[in-house]
Amino acid sequence: MRALTRTVAAISLAAPVLLGCAGLASAHEGGDMDAAHEGSSPEAHFVEVQFIANETTAGIAGSGSFVTPNSVEHFSGFAVADDEGVSGSATDSGASW
């Protein structure tokens, strides 16, 4: 039962991260970005997500970057559930010109 509870907790924590990555991807399709990016589409991108679930721990970690002619952005974060509880962290940075 404990493993099932941790798996459900990890999936619940993972959903926002995965949906956030999907939101980034859909925001850039077709070159339809906000005014700060002046309609440019991504020139380069990278996204990596890892997930673990076992009898003692469940968690997810991810990071990604994208570069356009007018901006650069990087994000990373993780969420873990174990015997001590649930913890996580997220960082996002970028610049537009």
C-alpha angles and dihedrals in degrees: 000000000000092000091050091050091050092047091052090047092050093048090049090052092044096053096074091048093049093044089048090055090048089050091054091050094048092045090060101043114115094009091278100142131144124281093268089065094042095222097302119147123224115282094194136006141172131188128177126178127179128190132191132183125170139139094290108027143026125187152134134222129185143171137180146168137198134187129197129174087264105033150024128204138177130188134180137169148148142203125197133182120195141138090298094055135256125321138166148154139206135195129188127178136164149139137225129198 
